Amino acid sequence: MSGSISSALVVVVVAVALFGDIVVGGIHVAELTLAAGVAGAAILLAATRPGGAIGALVFYVPLQQTMLAWVYAKGLPLTLVKDFGYIKDALVLGVCIAAVRNVQQRRVALRLDAFDGFAILYVTIALVYLVLPSVFHGALGGQSFTTRIDAWRLDCLFPILALAGRRTPLSEASIRRIRYVVFLVAAAMFAVAVWESVDKLNYNHFLVSTIHLPEYQQQALKTLPPINDDYIITSVIGGLTVVRVGGLLADPLGLGFYMVLPLALAIERISSSRAQRLTVLVAVASGVTVALTETRSAMIAGGLAIGLGSYVAYRKGSEARGRLAVFTIVALLVAVPLTAHTAFSSRLASAFSGTSQNVDNQTHAQRSESAYHLVLHHPAGEGLGANPATGARDQTSNSVKSENSYLQVGTELGIAGMLAFVAMYLALLYKLRWRSRFHDEAGGLAGASWLAGMGLFVGGFFLHVWINYPVSLTYWGLAGISLAVPPPAPSPQPAAALPGQRLRARALAEGIW
């Protein structure tokens, strides 16, 4: 009864506040008040239910563009549409508040390790680049504060989420539900990708005339839609025109890298003793979608995840090896017909062809070489806004396309920022591999994050992986929560164990580095 009264009271207060805003400040002020209320509710919800917040993040962020374009087409005011784009920031902030409360209440230890140190260093460097141009006008590219804050969010939200997530221990049931949310989103991505590949005209009509994506991009995101509102992306490989599906993200690069994540989650299950039919279907669907994007770096990342998963299965025993062999056969039977009409093999082979024989490879090599020399001659970088995503959106003068995730950080945050980022990433991979040796739900998620992280680490040498929110927030959020749950206590060592064996067991249990 008291809960009903409280809910009714909240509704009345909100209604009165909105009415007062309309009378005093007009519709625009009321919209701002409503947006602030939604953001506050998101922060409060995330702070009290961080598991639900991370689940909401991995569901909402990949579908954000489609959902907000649709509600804008249905008449939702532009102010609200723009503000709803910051729900992900509110959820990340709420998870941070939950992490601070957990530390204060001693639910988790504050103990910092190498990953924490490098992540804090990386975020601190980015903060300096955010503030310094306001103190010294024109320094570090001289971009506006709005542009710099957009770039800072893109660069720093995901390590902040990982730092907070690893101090937010969740139950095994919560971790399992979050995994299934990723599978659900992957199924939607796969369905739309297949639709685009077999019916390009209706797919483009859906984006342009049903959800009005061009208007949303122009008005809310301030980005230019493609010429003639044509979202069908093609490239020429060896004289053959290749259609590269972008699916719900309308971006083959982002979609390719994103689908490596559910692929790794499914592969980890298949290579363990917890495989189900669902995981096999997700793995096949994810692999097919990566192939349909024709994104070579994502193909390499996915292939590496499968290869490492096979290695793990080999180490675990014959049952896991047999299961992975069955998956491989099923995947080939499904994937080959679906990708036969594409230039999958030509696209992948072109990644290893000589630059003199492939214009696309020449462009990649030239941009990477140019970025490398830029970092050498400007060790402080070009400042926030140099990443290609912010550069394209805000038309920044310091934008650099390096075709390399690590040089991208160097061109923006300098050599110090680049080294901190690489060290942070390597430390994360080390912690994930260590945690994956314990066979619980969090250990399985850590193993899947390690598989995906290794693949994306290699893919980052050829393209910009982390400038896409669906990829960065999903991956680093999953990796963070996989490290939050303490590993199960090791079985007692026999009394006759040698001192070296006892020391090694203790180091494994404590994750000493």
Rosetta blueprint (number, residue, H / E / L):
1 M L
2 S H
3 G H
4 S H
5 I H
6 S H
7 S H
8 A H
9 L H
10 V H
11 V H
12 V H
13 V H
14 V H
15 A H
16 V H
17 A H
18 L H
19 F H
20 G H
21 D H
22 I H
23 V H
24 V H
25 G H
26 G L
27 I H
28 H H
29 V H
30 A H
31 E H
32 L H
33 T H
34 L H
35 A H
36 A H
37 G H
38 V H
39 A H
40 G H
41 A H
42 A H
43 I H
44 L H
45 L H
46 A H
47 A H
48 T H
49 R L
50 P H
51 G H
52 G H
53 A H
54 I H
55 G H
56 A H
57 L H
58 V H
59 F H
60 Y H
61 V H
62 P H
63 L H
64 Q H
65 Q H
66 T H
67 M H
68 L H
69 A H
70 W H
71 V H
72 Y H
73 A H
74 K L
75 G L
76 L L
77 P L
78 L H
79 T H
80 L H
81 V H
82 K H
83 D H
84 F H
85 G L
86 Y L
87 I H
88 K H
89 D H
90 A H
91 L H
92 V H
93 L H
94 G H
95 V H
96 C H
97 I H
98 A H
99 A H
100 V H
101 R H
102 N H
103 V H
104 Q H
105 Q L
106 R L
107 R L
108 V L
109 A L
110 L L
111 R L
112 L L
113 D L
114 A H
115 F H
116 D H
117 G H
118 F H
119 A H
120 I H
121 L H
122 Y H
123 V H
124 T H
125 I H
126 A H
127 L H
128 V H
129 Y H
130 L H
131 V H
132 L H
133 P H
134 S H
135 V H
136 F L
137 H L
138 G L
139 A L
140 L L
141 G L
142 G L
143 Q L
144 S L
145 F H
146 T H
147 T H
148 R H
149 I H
150 D H
151 A H
152 W H
153 R H
154 L H
155 D H
156 C H
157 L H
158 F H
159 P H
160 I H
161 L H
162 A H
163 L H
164 A H
165 G H
166 R L
167 R L
168 T L
169 P L
170 L L
171 S L
172 E H
173 A H
174 S H
175 I H
176 R H
177 R H
178 I H
179 R H
180 Y H
181 V H
182 V H
183 F H
184 L H
185 V H
186 A H
187 A H
188 A H
189 M H
190 F H
191 A H
192 V H
193 A H
194 V H
195 W H
196 E H
197 S H
198 V H
199 D L
200 K H
201 L H
202 N H
203 Y H
204 N H
205 H H
206 F H
207 L H
208 V H
209 S H
210 T H
211 I L
212 H L
213 L H
214 P H
215 E H
216 Y H
217 Q H
218 Q H
219 Q H
220 A H
221 L H
222 K L
223 T L
224 L L
225 P L
226 P L
227 I H
228 N H
229 D H
230 D L
231 Y L
232 I L
233 I E
234 T E
235 S E
236 V E
237 I E
238 G L
239 G L
240 L E
241 T E
242 V E
243 V E
244 R E
245 V L
246 G L
247 G H
248 L H
249 L H
250 A L
251 D L
252 P H
253 L H
254 G H
255 L H
256 G H
257 F H
258 Y H
259 M H
260 V H
261 L H
262 P H
263 L H
264 A H
265 L H
266 A H
267 I H
268 E H
269 R H
270 I H
271 S L
272 S L
273 S L
274 R L
275 A L
276 Q L
277 R H
278 L H
279 T H
280 V H
281 L H
282 V H
283 A H
284 V H
285 A H
286 S H
287 G H
288 V H
289 T H
290 V H
291 A H
292 L H
293 T H
294 E L
295 T L
296 R H
297 S H
298 A H
299 M H
300 I H
301 A H
302 G H
303 G H
304 L H
305 A H
306 I H
307 G H
308 L H
309 G H
310 S H
311 Y H
312 V H
313 A H
314 Y H
315 R H
316 K H
317 G L
318 S H
319 E H
320 A H
321 R H
322 G H
323 R H
324 L H
325 A H
326 V H
327 F H
328 T H
329 I H
330 V H
331 A H
332 L H
333 L H
334 V H
335 A H
336 V H
337 P H
338 L H
339 T H
340 A L
341 H L
342 T L
343 A L
344 F H
345 S H
346 S H
347 R H
348 L H
349 A H
350 S H
351 A L
352 F L
353 S L
354 G L
355 T H
356 S H
357 Q H
358 N L
359 V H
360 D H
361 N H
362 Q H
363 T H
364 H H
365 A H
366 Q H
367 R H
368 S H
369 E H
370 S H
371 A H
372 Y H
373 H H
374 L H
375 V H
376 L H
377 H H
378 H L
379 P L
380 A L
381 G L
382 E L
383 G L
384 L L
385 G L
386 A L
387 N L
388 P H
389 A H
390 T H
391 G H
392 A H
393 R H
394 D H
395 Q L
396 T L
397 S L
398 N L
399 S L
400 V L
401 K L
402 S L
403 E L
404 N L
405 S H
406 Y H
407 L H
408 Q H
409 V H
410 G H
411 T H
412 E H
413 L H
414 G H
415 I H
416 A H
417 G H
418 M H
419 L H
420 A H
421 F H
422 V H
423 A H
424 M H
425 Y H
426 L H
427 A H
428 L H
429 L H
430 Y H
431 K H
432 L H
433 R H
434 W H
435 R H
436 S L
437 R L
438 F L
439 H L
440 D L
441 E H
442 A H
443 G H
444 G H
445 L H
446 A H
447 G H
448 A H
449 S H
450 W H
451 L H
452 A H
453 G H
454 M H
455 G H
456 L H
457 F H
458 V H
459 G H
460 G L
461 F L
462 F L
463 L L
464 H L
465 V L
466 W L
467 I L
468 N L
469 Y H
470 P H
471 V H
472 S H
473 L H
474 T H
475 Y H
476 W H
477 G H
478 L H
479 A H
480 G H
481 I H
482 S H
483 L L
484 A L
485 V L
486 P L
487 P L
488 P L
489 A L
490 P L
491 S L
492 P L
493 Q L
494 P L
495 A L
496 A L
497 A L
498 L L
499 P H
500 G H
501 Q H
502 R H
503 L H
504 R H
505 A H
506 R H
507 A H
508 L H
509 A H
510 E H
511 G L
512 I L
513 W L
